[in-house]
Amino acid sequence: MKPFSILLIRVLGLYLFLKTLFSVLPALLGPMGSEFWSVAVLPMLIATVAVPMLGGVLLWCFAGRLAAWRWRGSCQG
């Protein structure tokens, strides 16, 4: 069951990363995309784009450790 948990965590991380990327990419690369790169909008882009993408990457990278921690905890109690 642990390999399946790792797979599910990685799929969740990949989904989180790609969903965020594909939702913002058309706005950034469109004809009016230069407006989104202003200093006023940068904190909003960091909060809504960079943080979820970082979360997806971290889920992908640490899926094995998360699954091991989850299954070790469930076997003890």
Secondary structure, DSSP 4 states (H G I P E B T S, - for coil): -HHHHHHHHHHHHHHHHHHHHHHHHHHHHSTTGGGGGSTTTHHHHIIIIIHHHHHHHHHHHTHHHHHHHHHHHHHH-
